[in-house]
Amino acid sequence: MNDITKLLGSEADTLLGHVCRGVPAETIHPPGPDFVDRVMAQSDRRPNVLRNMQALFDHGRLAGTGYLSILPVDQGIEHSAGASFAPNPRYFDPANIVELAIEGGCNAVASTLGGLASVARRYAHRIPMILKLNHNETLSYPAIYDQTLFAQVEQAFEMGCVAVGATIYFGSHESRRQIMEISEAFERAHELGMVTVLWAYLRNPDFKTDGTNYHVAADLTGQANHLAATLKADIVKQKLPETNGGYRDIGFGHTHAKVYDELTSDNPIDLARYQVANCYLGRAGLINSGGGSKGASDLAEAVRTAVINKRAGGMGLISGRKAFQKPTAEGIELLNAIQDVYLSPEVTLA
């Protein structure tokens, strides 16, 4: 097990000793071994959805904890196959992607229609699979930024997936169509007994202003999470917040002074707790993304993100490029380091 305190460096005291005051721990629905019984069973989800959610919780190194470590590899479309897999060409083969998830102790692997379909009969019974239904392909020129359906929910069901995933670019001009498409897809997935996972990302050039990127602002990402929960996402994937005040500084939409003065602070755990609050206070599980690979700092950054997510009341981490763009042994080490945070009794709810 890695030394979490050492990897956090100068932030160790700030992150491990913080207590959330704006949205206290006792007000949220935290993850745990009994999450399906305690939280999801109160909803209108069908028994098969509950069973498949429990299957996610019961797999990998985090089995029985109520936390999730997921390997997502849809980057062959989102970032081009060359940009994604040239650093480690073995991952052009989807079988090696699934093997990394298995060897890395992940709860599940999330990937594309073609990727999972090409190896489904070999792996569907060995690790829970999540089919990503839509993508922003990057071969169009000039570039466009939209999410297009690549798969049908029934295809995920037929290949044995326990869940479907999708992205909505909230804040974009195309978001209203995406909302309608994914609302229908998620309802169908629930009818077939599958869990729903929403990549609740922001996309609007006006969200970058005066040198600040408000695509990662706590208030705007929090609202994206709230919309995701409204669409009946069982799990919400969101980028870790790095700033706040998007509504206020861009000057649009609706907000309240208490969001900034009382409910949040500059501490990143408070900002992530606000994301959890917008997931119906944790009734929809928040998983934060691991971000792109930067090289030598990846391990420490992944552990930092996991600590913030866990202490905020999140359900886990979904980390791809930091793992699969490395030699396999290093990728496994990174995935295990993330999981160690959720297994550590010293990293508690803030």
ZILIN-V106824 format. One line per field, one symbol per residue. ss: DSSP state (~ for helix, > for strand, _ for the rest). psi: psi as a letter, one per 40 degrees, with the letter a starting at -180 (. if undefined). burial: b if it has 9 or more other ideal C-beta (glycine too) atoms within 8 Angstrom, else e. Layout:
BEGIN
ss: ???
psi: ???
burial: ???
END
This chain:
BEGIN
ss: ___~~~~~~~~~~~~~________~~~_______~~~~_~~~____~~~~~~~~~~~__________>>>>>>_~~~~__~~~~~~~~~~~~_~~~~~~~~~~____>>>>_~~~~~__~~~~____>>>>>_>>____________>>___~~~~~~____>>>>>>>>____~~~~~~~~~~~~~~~~~___>>>>>>>>__~~~>>__>>~~~>~~~~~~~~~~~~~____>>>>____>__~~~~~______~~~~~______~~~~~~~~~~~_~~~__>>>>>________~~~~~~~~~~~~~~~___>>>__~~~~___~~~~~~~~~~~~~~~~_______
psi: hihdddddbeeddddeeihhddgideeigiiideddddddeeaeiidddddddddddeiadehedeihhhhhgeedddeiddddeddgededhddddddddddefidihhaidddddeedddededhhihhhdiigifdihiiigihhheiiddddddeeieiiiihhgieidedddddddddddddddddeeiihhhggiihhdeehifehheefidddddddddddddefhdhhhiihieaifdddddfiahaidddddddiaehddddddddddefffedhhhhiieiihebdeddddddddddddddeeieaihhcdddeeiidddddddddddddddehedhih.
burial: ebebeebbeeebeebbebebebbebeebbebeeebbeebbbeeebeebbbbbbbbbbebbebbebbbbbbbbbbbbbbebeeebbeebeebeebbbbbebbbebbbbbbbbbbebbbebbeebbeebbbbbbbbbbebeeeeeeebbebbbebebbbebbbbbbbbbbbbbbebbeebbebbbebbbbbbebbbbbbbbbbbbeeebebeeeebbbbbbbbbbbbbbbbebbbbbbbbbbbebbbbbbbbeeeeeeeebbeebbeeebbbbbbbbbbbbebbbbbbbbbbbebeeeebbbbbbbbbbbbbbbbbbbbbbbbbbbbbebeebbbbbbbbbbbbbbeebeeb
END
